[in-house]
C-alpha cells in the first residue's frame, strides 16, 4: 500500500506546513509520493530533497528583500513575486536547493496547477526540479498578481483555483494511505469569492472564471470528505490547532516564525500516532 503526503497551499500560511515537514524529517518519516499545491509544493520539494530548515531559513533571510515578494515587484514586473530572485537566485545560488538529492529520491513528487483554458487541475510530476521550475512557479502564481505561465502548450496558474487539497486525485493515482497537511483550522468554511474582476481580467478564459466561482464549493466538499475519511481512519490529518491570522504577504518575521513553530508543535503532538497509523497498527 503506497503512502502519500498531500499538502494544501495558502500563500504565507504555508510556513506552517514547513514546520510540520521539518518535524517529519526529524523523525525520518518517508512517503512514496508527495503532492503539493502552491505553497505546499514550494515547501514540499525541500522535504523530498531532505533539506530540513531550508524554508524557514530563506524566509528569515530574504522575505523582506523587495525582490522576493512586494508591491515594488508588482509595479516593476507585473508580478508580486520576483521570478528571477525566488526561482533562480535563491535556489541556484543564495540558498542552494539540492537538485541532485531530489533526483535521487525515491519519493515521487507532483505539483498542482490550474489550466486556464479548461478550468481543470493539472497534476504534473516533477522529476527534474531545475528544468521544471516553471511548473513550481505556475503552481504558486496567484491570479491577478502573476503572469500566466506557459508550459507544454498549457496556460497555467495557481493550483488552488481548481483543487486546493488533491487527496482524491492522489488516491486515484494509487496512493491509498495518505497524510494530509492543512493550513486552515478545524471547522473552517470557505466563503464565495467576488469574481467580477475575474470576469474582466480573465474574460478570454471563461472556464477558469467558472472555476473561481465554484472554488469555495469544491473546497468545502473536499473538507467534508476529508473529515469523513479521517473519522473512518482512511487518512491522517494534521491541521493548525488555532486559526492562522498570518497575512497572504506577511512580512513580520516574528509572525512567520510563530506560525512555523506552531506547525512544529502540532506535528510533534501527532507524529507518534501518525507513525503507528502509517504502519497500520492504529486508526
N, C-alpha and C positions, 0 to 999 in steps of 0.2 A: 504494500500500500504506500503510494508516494505521498510525501509530506510537502505541503505548500505554505508559503507565507504571503499574505495579502495585505498590502499597505495602502491605506487611504491617503489622499493628498490633504490640501488645506493651507497652502501658502506657508506662512511662518509657523502655523500650528504644527508643521511637520517636524520641528525641532523636538517636539515631544517624542515622535517616532524614533528620532536619532538616539534619544536617551534609552528607549526600550531596546533598540538594536545593540547598543553598546553593552547592555547587561546580557543579552543573548551571547555576545562574543565572550564576555567574562566567563560564561558557563559552557562555552564551546558547543553551542546548540547549532545543529546543521539542518538545512531543509533541502529537499530535492529540487524545489523551484521557488522563485520569488517573483511576484508581480507587483509593480508599484504604479501609482497614479500621481503624476505631477511631483509634489514634494516627496511623496512616498517613493517614487523612482529615484529621485536625486539622493536620498539618504540610503535607500536600499542597495544601490550599487556599491557603496562603501562597505556594506555588510558582506556582499559577495566577495569583494577583494580583501576582506578581513582587516580593514583599516580602522580599528577602534579609536574613537575620539576625533576622527578627522572632521566630521560635520560641525561639531561644536567649536572646534579649533578654528576653522576657516570663517565661521560666523563671528567669533570673537575678533579675529584679525582683520576681516575685510568687510563686515556688514556696513560699516559707516564710511567706506570709500564710495565716493559719488559714482564710480564706475560699476559698482555692484548692483544696487537696486535703489533708484532715486528718480525724482521728478526731473532732475538735471538730465539723466539718461533719456527720459521720455521726450523732453524738449529738444534734445540734440540728435537723437537717433530714431525717435518714434517708438521706442520700446522702453519699458520701465526697468527691465533687467538688461545689464550690459552683456551682449553676446560674446564679444571678444574676451572681456575680463573674466566672466563667470565660467564660460565653457572652453576657454583655451588658456588664458594666462594663469588662472589658479590651478586647474588640474594638470597642466603641462609643465608649469614652471614654479609657481609660488608655493603651492602645497600639493606636490605631485600625487596624482592618482596612480595606483599600482595597476597599470594596464595588463602587465604580464600575469599577475595573480588572478585577475578577473578571467583572463583567457584560460588559465589552468584550472580554475574552479570547476567542480563537477555539479555546481548548482546552476540550473537553467534560469535565465533572467529575462523578464518581459517588462516593457513599458507600455502604458496605455495612452493612446492619443485619440482625438476625435477628428473624423473625416468630415470636412465642411460640406462636401458635395453629397454625401449620403446621410449625414447626421448620425452616423453609427460609430461605435468604438472600433479602433484598430488595436489589436493585441500583438505587438511587434517584439519578436525575440531579438535580443541584442547579444551577439556573440563576439563583437569587436567594439569595445567602448570608444576607442579612438576614432574609428571610421564611421561609427553610427551615433556620434554625439548629437547630431541634429534630431534624432528620434527622442533623445532625452530632452533636448531643448523644446521640441514640439509638445511633449507631454506636460511641460511646466509653463507653456506660453499662455498666459491668461488672456481671455478675449478683451478687446478694446485697447489694451496697453501693450500688445505684442503684434509683431508682424506674423502673417501666415507663413508656416514653414513647409516648403515643398519637400516631398520625399517619395521617390519612386513613382512619380505620376500622381501622387495624392497631395491634397492641401490639408495640413494638419494644424490643430491647436490643442489646448488643454484637455487631457483625457477625462477629467472630471465632469466635463459638459455632457458626456454620453454615458459613462459608467464610473462612478466615484469609488465604488467598492466591488471589484470584479470577482467576488467569491464564486458566483455561479459559473462564470466563464472558466475559472481555474479548475473547478470540479469537472466541467465538460472536457477539459484538456488532460484529465487523468490524475489530477492532484486531489485525492479523496480525503485526506486528513489535513485540514487547513487551520492555521493560526491566523487570526485577523487582528490587525492593529488599527484601531480607530483613533480619530483626533477630535471627536465630539463626545461629550459626556452622555451617560445613560439617560434616556428619555428625550434626547434632542429630536425635534421635528423641524425639518427644513421647510421654510415658507416659500411661496411662489416668488419668482423674480420679476421685476419690471423689464419687459422686453421691447419697449418702444424704441429704445436706442438700437437694439439688435436688429429690429426690422429695417432701420435706416442703414446702419453700419454694415450689416451682412445681407442686404437685400438680394444679392446675387446667389445666396446660399439658403433658400427657404427651408431646406431640411435641417440645416444647422440651427436656424431660428426656432424651428419646432422643437428641436432637442432642448434648447434653452427654456422654452415654455414649459416643457414637461419634466424638466430636470428634478424638481422637488418631488414629483410623484414617483419617479423611478427611485430616487434616493430613499424616500420614506418606505417604499415597498421593500427595498433591499434590507433596510434596517429591521423591518418586521420579520423578514425571512431569517436574518442573522440571529435575531432574538430567539426565534423558534428553533433554529438549528443548535444554538448554544444550549437551550434547555434540554434538547434531545441528545446532547453530547456529540453532535456532528462536527462542531467547530469549537475552537477555543479562542475567546475574545479578550484582548487587553484594550481598555479604553481609559481616558482620563478620569481620575477619581474626583475631579472637580471641573467646573466649566473653565475652559481656556479663554481668557479675555485678551490674549495677545493679538495685536493688530496684524492685518494681512501684510503690511510693510513695516513691521515693528523694527525700531532702531535702538531701543533701550536695551543695552547689553545685559543689564541685571534681570530684566523680564525674560529675555531669551534664555539666560542661564537658569532662571527659576523654572521655566517650562521644560527645559531639558532635564533638570533634576527631578521634576515630577514624573517624567517618563521613566527615569531610572528607578525611582521609588516604587512606582506602580508595578514595574516589571519584576523587581526584586520580591515583591509580595506574592507574585503569581508564578514565578519561574519554576519552583519545585513542583507545584501542582501541574503546571503545563508539561513538564518533562514526563511526569507519570502518565498524563493523558496521551502524550505522543507515543509512549511505549505501549499504550493500550491497557495499562493497569488500572486506570481510573477514568471516569467520565469527566 
